[in-house]
Amino acid sequence: MIELLYFAWVRERIGRDGERLALPDGVGTAAQLLDWLERRGPHYAAALAERDRLRIAVNQAFAPLDAPVKPGDEVAIFPPVTGG
């Protein structure tokens, strides 16, 4: 299983703040995970359509899209955070 967390407008578009899912065969990177999630339905596709505006964290550390993901990982998907 993989723990997915969604934040800000990603959460709003998907309609939930997270979920636990079995990691499908052939999904071994964050990019492959996003590809698979997009195919889960229109809400996911809308939330993940602008990849250049998304950030990923794997096990609470920022990660590039080619970062490996495996069962037991926590993956957070969110827009960039700005502050002042």
A tleap script that builds the chain and sets N, CA, C and O, in Angstrom:
source leaprc.protein.ff14SB
mol = sequence {
  NMET ILE GLU LEU LEU TYR PHE ALA TRP VAL
  ARG GLU ARG ILE GLY ARG ASP GLY GLU ARG
  LEU ALA LEU PRO ASP GLY VAL GLY THR ALA
  ALA GLN LEU LEU ASP TRP LEU GLU ARG ARG
  GLY PRO HIE TYR ALA ALA ALA LEU ALA GLU
  ARG ASP ARG LEU ARG ILE ALA VAL ASN GLN
  ALA PHE ALA PRO LEU ASP ALA PRO VAL LYS
  PRO GLY ASP GLU VAL ALA ILE PHE PRO PRO
  VAL THR GLY CGLY
}
set mol.1.N position { 0.843 -1.190 0.000 }
set mol.1.CA position { 0.000 0.000 0.000 }
set mol.1.C position { 0.882 1.246 0.000 }
set mol.1.O position { 2.013 1.240 0.486 }
set mol.2.N position { 0.323 2.303 -0.560 }
set mol.2.CA position { 0.982 3.596 -0.565 }
set mol.2.C position { -0.005 4.603 0.021 }
set mol.2.O position { -1.203 4.535 -0.253 }
set mol.3.N position { 0.494 5.522 0.816 }
set mol.3.CA position { -0.334 6.563 1.433 }
set mol.3.C position { -0.214 7.823 0.591 }
set mol.3.O position { 0.878 8.368 0.432 }
set mol.4.N position { -1.331 8.283 0.054 }
set mol.4.CA position { -1.345 9.489 -0.762 }
set mol.4.C position { -2.006 10.610 0.016 }
set mol.4.O position { -3.052 10.413 0.635 }
set mol.5.N position { -1.395 11.792 -0.014 }
set mol.5.CA position { -1.942 12.977 0.631 }
set mol.5.C position { -2.078 14.067 -0.420 }
set mol.5.O position { -1.164 14.297 -1.212 }
set mol.6.N position { -3.222 14.735 -0.422 }
set mol.6.CA position { -3.491 15.790 -1.386 }
set mol.6.C position { -3.734 17.098 -0.639 }
set mol.6.O position { -4.419 17.115 0.384 }
set mol.7.N position { -3.173 18.193 -1.149 }
set mol.7.CA position { -3.288 19.474 -0.471 }
set mol.7.C position { -3.774 20.568 -1.419 }
set mol.7.O position { -3.596 20.485 -2.635 }
set mol.8.N position { -4.390 21.594 -0.837 }
set mol.8.CA position { -4.836 22.810 -1.524 }
set mol.8.C position { -5.760 22.458 -2.694 }
set mol.8.O position { -6.662 21.635 -2.537 }
set mol.9.N position { -5.545 23.076 -3.876 }
set mol.9.CA position { -6.472 22.833 -4.973 }
set mol.9.C position { -6.397 21.418 -5.514 }
set mol.9.O position { -7.341 20.974 -6.166 }
set mol.10.N position { -5.326 20.699 -5.275 }
set mol.10.CA position { -5.274 19.283 -5.670 }
set mol.10.C position { -6.350 18.516 -4.885 }
set mol.10.O position { -7.112 17.732 -5.451 }
set mol.11.N position { -6.390 18.761 -3.581 }
set mol.11.CA position { -7.403 18.127 -2.719 }
set mol.11.C position { -8.810 18.524 -3.161 }
set mol.11.O position { -9.703 17.680 -3.232 }
set mol.12.N position { -9.005 19.806 -3.458 }
set mol.12.CA position { -10.335 20.277 -3.847 }
set mol.12.C position { -10.808 19.630 -5.146 }
set mol.12.O position { -11.975 19.257 -5.261 }
set mol.13.N position { -9.926 19.496 -6.107 }
set mol.13.CA position { -10.319 18.919 -7.401 }
set mol.13.C position { -10.559 17.415 -7.317 }
set mol.13.O position { -11.463 16.890 -7.967 }
set mol.14.N position { -9.748 16.722 -6.515 }
set mol.14.CA position { -9.936 15.273 -6.365 }
set mol.14.C position { -11.138 14.984 -5.476 }
set mol.14.O position { -11.846 13.998 -5.680 }
set mol.15.N position { -11.365 15.845 -4.490 }
set mol.15.CA position { -12.512 15.676 -3.609 }
set mol.15.C position { -12.218 14.878 -2.355 }
set mol.15.O position { -13.137 14.390 -1.697 }
set mol.16.N position { -10.949 14.744 -2.020 }
set mol.16.CA position { -10.554 14.055 -0.783 }
set mol.16.C position { -9.158 14.520 -0.402 }
set mol.16.O position { -8.407 15.030 -1.234 }
set mol.17.N position { -8.824 14.335 0.869 }
set mol.17.CA position { -7.506 14.800 1.329 }
set mol.17.C position { -6.443 13.717 1.286 }
set mol.17.O position { -5.270 13.997 1.531 }
set mol.18.N position { -6.825 12.503 0.984 }
set mol.18.CA position { -5.840 11.437 0.873 }
set mol.18.C position { -6.507 10.094 0.715 }
set mol.18.O position { -7.730 9.975 0.776 }
set mol.19.N position { -5.679 9.078 0.512 }
set mol.19.CA position { -6.176 7.706 0.391 }
set mol.19.C position { -5.015 6.731 0.453 }
set mol.19.O position { -3.867 7.084 0.184 }
set mol.20.N position { -5.335 5.509 0.808 }
set mol.20.CA position { -4.359 4.406 0.795 }
set mol.20.C position { -4.722 3.498 -0.356 }
set mol.20.O position { -5.859 3.041 -0.471 }
set mol.21.N position { -3.739 3.238 -1.214 }
set mol.21.CA position { -3.983 2.416 -2.393 }
set mol.21.C position { -2.849 1.420 -2.583 }
set mol.21.O position { -1.714 1.662 -2.175 }
set mol.22.N position { -3.175 0.309 -3.203 }
set mol.22.CA position { -2.130 -0.630 -3.604 }
set mol.22.C position { -1.387 -0.016 -4.779 }
set mol.22.O position { -2.009 0.470 -5.724 }
set mol.23.N position { -0.086 -0.036 -4.727 }
set mol.23.CA position { 0.732 0.492 -5.810 }
set mol.23.C position { 0.688 -0.511 -6.961 }
set mol.23.O position { 1.101 -1.658 -6.790 }
set mol.24.N position { 0.198 -0.098 -8.125 }
set mol.24.CA position { 0.063 -1.045 -9.232 }
set mol.24.C position { 1.414 -1.474 -9.795 }
set mol.24.O position { 2.406 -0.755 -9.677 }
set mol.25.N position { 1.436 -2.640 -10.402 }
set mol.25.CA position { 2.641 -3.107 -11.084 }
set mol.25.C position { 3.042 -2.099 -12.150 }
set mol.25.O position { 2.188 -1.512 -12.814 }
set mol.26.N position { 4.325 -1.906 -12.308 }
set mol.26.CA position { 4.828 -1.001 -13.323 }
set mol.26.C position { 4.943 0.438 -12.881 }
set mol.26.O position { 5.461 1.271 -13.625 }
set mol.27.N position { 4.468 0.754 -11.678 }
set mol.27.CA position { 4.584 2.117 -11.154 }
set mol.27.C position { 5.738 2.132 -10.163 }
set mol.27.O position { 5.653 1.552 -9.081 }
set mol.28.N position { 6.827 2.808 -10.551 }
set mol.28.CA position { 8.015 2.827 -9.703 }
set mol.28.C position { 8.583 4.205 -9.455 }
set mol.28.O position { 9.545 4.355 -8.702 }
set mol.29.N position { 7.986 5.235 -10.094 }
set mol.29.CA position { 8.457 6.606 -9.885 }
set mol.29.C position { 7.254 7.506 -9.598 }
set mol.29.O position { 6.106 7.129 -9.832 }
set mol.30.N position { 7.545 8.695 -9.088 }
set mol.30.CA position { 6.478 9.661 -8.828 }
set mol.30.C position { 5.741 10.015 -10.119 }
set mol.30.O position { 4.516 10.135 -10.109 }
set mol.31.N position { 6.462 10.183 -11.228 }
set mol.31.CA position { 5.827 10.507 -12.509 }
set mol.31.C position { 4.884 9.389 -12.955 }
set mol.31.O position { 3.778 9.660 -13.423 }
set mol.32.N position { 5.313 8.142 -12.812 }
set mol.32.CA position { 4.456 7.018 -13.177 }
set mol.32.C position { 3.226 6.953 -12.274 }
set mol.32.O position { 2.139 6.584 -12.720 }
set mol.33.N position { 3.402 7.311 -11.010 }
set mol.33.CA position { 2.271 7.350 -10.087 }
set mol.33.C position { 1.273 8.411 -10.534 }
set mol.33.O position { 0.070 8.151 -10.541 }
set mol.34.N position { 1.741 9.598 -10.907 }
set mol.34.CA position { 0.846 10.649 -11.385 }
set mol.34.C position { 0.133 10.219 -12.661 }
set mol.34.O position { -1.060 10.482 -12.819 }
set mol.35.N position { 0.846 9.562 -13.573 }
set mol.35.CA position { 0.223 9.049 -14.805 }
set mol.35.C position { -0.920 8.100 -14.464 }
set mol.35.O position { -2.011 8.198 -15.026 }
set mol.36.N position { -0.659 7.187 -13.544 }
set mol.36.CA position { -1.670 6.201 -13.154 }
set mol.36.C position { -2.858 6.878 -12.474 }
set mol.36.O position { -4.010 6.545 -12.753 }
set mol.37.N position { -2.578 7.821 -11.586 }
set mol.37.CA position { -3.666 8.527 -10.904 }
set mol.37.C position { -4.534 9.292 -11.893 }
set mol.37.O position { -5.758 9.295 -11.759 }
set mol.38.N position { -3.929 9.938 -12.882 }
set mol.38.CA position { -4.703 10.690 -13.875 }
set mol.38.C position { -5.734 9.815 -14.576 }
set mol.38.O position { -6.809 10.288 -14.946 }
set mol.39.N position { -5.409 8.555 -14.756 }
set mol.39.CA position { -6.323 7.632 -15.449 }
set mol.39.C position { -7.436 7.111 -14.549 }
set mol.39.O position { -8.305 6.373 -15.012 }
set mol.40.N position { -7.426 7.481 -13.276 }
set mol.40.CA position { -8.459 7.006 -12.346 }
set mol.40.C position { -9.777 7.745 -12.490 }
set mol.40.O position { -10.778 7.331 -11.905 }
set mol.41.N position { -9.803 8.831 -13.254 }
set mol.41.CA position { -11.061 9.537 -13.471 }
set mol.41.C position { -10.862 11.012 -13.720 }
set mol.41.O position { -9.754 11.530 -13.580 }
set mol.42.N position { -11.948 11.700 -14.095 }
set mol.42.CA position { -11.846 13.104 -14.481 }
set mol.42.C position { -11.395 14.030 -13.356 }
set mol.42.O position { -10.722 15.026 -13.619 }
set mol.43.N position { -11.745 13.727 -12.122 }
set mol.43.CA position { -11.314 14.582 -11.012 }
set mol.43.C position { -9.796 14.513 -10.839 }
set mol.43.O position { -9.142 15.531 -10.611 }
set mol.44.N position { -9.255 13.322 -10.947 }
set mol.44.CA position { -7.802 13.160 -10.852 }
set mol.44.C position { -7.111 13.840 -12.031 }
set mol.44.O position { -6.107 14.531 -11.855 }
set mol.45.N position { -7.652 13.643 -13.232 }
set mol.45.CA position { -7.059 14.247 -14.423 }
set mol.45.C position { -7.031 15.766 -14.296 }
set mol.45.O position { -6.034 16.396 -14.648 }
set mol.46.N position { -8.111 16.358 -13.799 }
set mol.46.CA position { -8.166 17.810 -13.626 }
set mol.46.C position { -7.162 18.282 -12.582 }
set mol.46.O position { -6.521 19.318 -12.759 }
set mol.47.N position { -7.024 17.532 -11.500 }
set mol.47.CA position { -6.123 17.929 -10.417 }
set mol.47.C position { -4.662 17.823 -10.813 }
set mol.47.O position { -3.831 18.589 -10.326 }
set mol.48.N position { -4.338 16.880 -11.695 }
set mol.48.CA position { -2.942 16.588 -12.009 }
set mol.48.C position { -2.523 17.061 -13.393 }
set mol.48.O position { -1.414 16.763 -13.835 }
set mol.49.N position { -3.384 17.788 -14.076 }
set mol.49.CA position { -3.122 18.186 -15.456 }
set mol.49.C position { -1.937 19.132 -15.599 }
set mol.49.O position { -1.224 19.072 -16.601 }
set mol.50.N position { -1.718 19.984 -14.641 }
set mol.50.CA position { -0.650 20.986 -14.736 }
set mol.50.C position { 0.564 20.538 -13.932 }
set mol.50.O position { 0.842 21.078 -12.861 }
set mol.51.N position { 1.275 19.563 -14.447 }
set mol.51.CA position { 2.413 18.982 -13.715 }
set mol.51.C position { 3.464 20.013 -13.331 }
set mol.51.O position { 4.093 19.903 -12.279 }
set mol.52.N position { 3.653 21.014 -14.186 }
set mol.52.CA position { 4.671 22.023 -13.877 }
set mol.52.C position { 4.290 22.880 -12.678 }
set mol.52.O position { 5.128 23.612 -12.151 }
set mol.53.N position { 3.043 22.799 -12.245 }
set mol.53.CA position { 2.595 23.551 -11.071 }
set mol.53.C position { 2.501 22.676 -9.821 }
set mol.53.O position { 2.068 23.154 -8.773 }
set mol.54.N position { 2.892 21.425 -9.909 }
set mol.54.CA position { 2.783 20.507 -8.768 }
set mol.54.C position { 4.134 20.264 -8.121 }
set mol.54.O position { 5.181 20.341 -8.764 }
set mol.55.N position { 4.081 19.973 -6.850 }
set mol.55.CA position { 5.252 19.543 -6.096 }
set mol.55.C position { 4.913 18.184 -5.486 }
set mol.55.O position { 3.758 17.877 -5.194 }
set mol.56.N position { 5.952 17.392 -5.308 }
set mol.56.CA position { 5.812 16.045 -4.745 }
set mol.56.C position { 6.735 15.932 -3.543 }
set mol.56.O position { 7.857 16.439 -3.552 }
set mol.57.N position { 6.251 15.266 -2.518 }
set mol.57.CA position { 7.112 14.897 -1.394 }
set mol.57.C position { 6.947 13.394 -1.180 }
set mol.57.O position { 5.827 12.884 -1.131 }
set mol.58.N position { 8.054 12.704 -1.055 }
set mol.58.CA position { 8.043 11.274 -0.760 }
set mol.58.C position { 8.618 11.116 0.638 }
set mol.58.O position { 9.757 11.499 0.906 }
set mol.59.N position { 7.816 10.550 1.517 }
set mol.59.CA position { 8.208 10.378 2.920 }
set mol.59.C position { 8.673 11.696 3.535 }
set mol.59.O position { 9.691 11.761 4.224 }
set mol.60.N position { 7.898 12.740 3.263 }
set mol.60.CA position { 8.053 14.082 3.831 }
set mol.60.C position { 9.319 14.807 3.389 }
set mol.60.O position { 9.795 15.703 4.085 }
set mol.61.N position { 9.863 14.427 2.243 }
set mol.61.CA position { 11.009 15.127 1.661 }
set mol.61.C position { 10.669 15.478 0.218 }
set mol.61.O position { 10.225 14.617 -0.542 }
set mol.62.N position { 10.875 16.743 -0.167 }
set mol.62.CA position { 10.631 17.129 -1.551 }
set mol.62.C position { 11.369 16.178 -2.479 }
set mol.62.O position { 12.494 15.761 -2.201 }
set mol.63.N position { 10.713 15.842 -3.593 }
set mol.63.CA position { 11.298 14.857 -4.507 }
set mol.63.C position { 11.000 15.254 -5.952 }
set mol.63.O position { 9.960 15.850 -6.232 }
set mol.64.N position { 11.912 14.925 -6.869 }
set mol.64.CA position { 11.649 15.160 -8.291 }
set mol.64.C position { 10.693 14.092 -8.822 }
set mol.64.O position { 10.440 13.083 -8.164 }
set mol.65.N position { 10.173 14.331 -10.012 }
set mol.65.CA position { 9.225 13.384 -10.594 }
set mol.65.C position { 9.847 12.028 -10.901 }
set mol.65.O position { 9.127 11.036 -11.016 }
set mol.66.N position { 11.170 11.965 -11.035 }
set mol.66.CA position { 11.796 10.670 -11.290 }
set mol.66.C position { 12.178 9.939 -9.996 }
set mol.66.O position { 12.850 8.909 -10.032 }
set mol.67.N position { 11.743 10.483 -8.858 }
set mol.67.CA position { 12.032 9.835 -7.572 }
set mol.67.C position { 11.320 8.486 -7.492 }
set mol.67.O position { 10.176 8.363 -7.929 }
set mol.68.N position { 11.984 7.482 -6.940 }
set mol.68.CA position { 11.326 6.188 -6.792 }
set mol.68.C position { 10.233 6.231 -5.724 }
set mol.68.O position { 10.348 6.941 -4.725 }
set mol.69.N position { 9.183 5.466 -5.955 }
set mol.69.CA position { 8.132 5.252 -4.964 }
set mol.69.C position { 7.927 3.748 -4.836 }
set mol.69.O position { 8.046 3.001 -5.807 }
set mol.70.N position { 7.616 3.322 -3.615 }
set mol.70.CA position { 7.442 1.892 -3.358 }
set mol.70.C position { 6.378 1.694 -2.297 }
set mol.70.O position { 6.033 2.639 -1.589 }
set mol.71.N position { 5.850 0.483 -2.172 }
set mol.71.CA position { 4.873 0.219 -1.132 }
set mol.71.C position { 5.420 0.640 0.229 }
set mol.71.O position { 6.591 0.423 0.541 }
set mol.72.N position { 4.552 1.240 1.025 }
set mol.72.CA position { 4.928 1.728 2.349 }
set mol.72.C position { 5.288 3.203 2.362 }
set mol.72.O position { 5.393 3.806 3.430 }
set mol.73.N position { 5.480 3.797 1.177 }
set mol.73.CA position { 5.821 5.217 1.109 }
set mol.73.C position { 4.593 6.088 1.326 }
set mol.73.O position { 3.458 5.677 1.083 }
set mol.74.N position { 4.859 7.307 1.792 }
set mol.74.CA position { 3.854 8.363 1.845 }
set mol.74.C position { 4.213 9.353 0.748 }
set mol.74.O position { 5.341 9.843 0.690 }
set mol.75.N position { 3.257 9.647 -0.119 }
set mol.75.CA position { 3.482 10.584 -1.217 }
set mol.75.C position { 2.473 11.725 -1.087 }
set mol.75.O position { 1.262 11.503 -1.091 }
set mol.76.N position { 2.987 12.938 -0.973 }
set mol.76.CA position { 2.127 14.122 -0.902 }
set mol.76.C position { 2.199 14.863 -2.234 }
set mol.76.O position { 3.268 14.991 -2.830 }
set mol.77.N position { 1.064 15.341 -2.683 }
set mol.77.CA position { 0.965 16.074 -3.949 }
set mol.77.C position { 0.316 17.417 -3.639 }
set mol.77.O position { -0.762 17.471 -3.047 }
set mol.78.N position { 0.977 18.504 -4.043 }
set mol.78.CA position { 0.494 19.835 -3.678 }
set mol.78.C position { 1.053 20.893 -4.612 }
set mol.78.O position { 2.068 20.666 -5.271 }
set mol.79.N position { 0.398 22.052 -4.677 }
set mol.79.CA position { 0.958 23.166 -5.446 }
set mol.79.C position { 2.100 23.807 -4.674 }
set mol.79.O position { 2.238 23.585 -3.471 }
set mol.80.N position { 2.915 24.594 -5.350 }
set mol.80.CA position { 3.994 25.273 -4.632 }
set mol.80.C position { 3.436 26.169 -3.539 }
set mol.80.O position { 2.342 26.719 -3.671 }
set mol.81.N position { 4.170 26.305 -2.496 }
set mol.81.CA position { 3.773 27.137 -1.362 }
set mol.81.C position { 4.597 28.412 -1.398 }
set mol.81.O position { 5.821 28.373 -1.519 }
set mol.82.N position { 3.917 29.531 -1.293 }
set mol.82.CA position { 4.622 30.795 -1.215 }
set mol.82.C position { 4.310 31.436 0.124 }
set mol.82.O position { 3.273 31.167 0.732 }
set mol.83.N position { 5.193 32.262 0.561 }
set mol.83.CA position { 4.968 32.919 1.837 }
set mol.83.C position { 5.659 34.251 1.871 }
set mol.83.O position { 6.339 34.648 0.925 }
set mol.84.N position { 5.479 34.922 2.953 }
set mol.84.CA position { 6.087 36.233 3.038 }
set mol.84.C position { 6.500 36.579 4.419 }
set mol.84.O position { 7.033 37.664 4.651 }
savepdb mol mol.pdb
quit
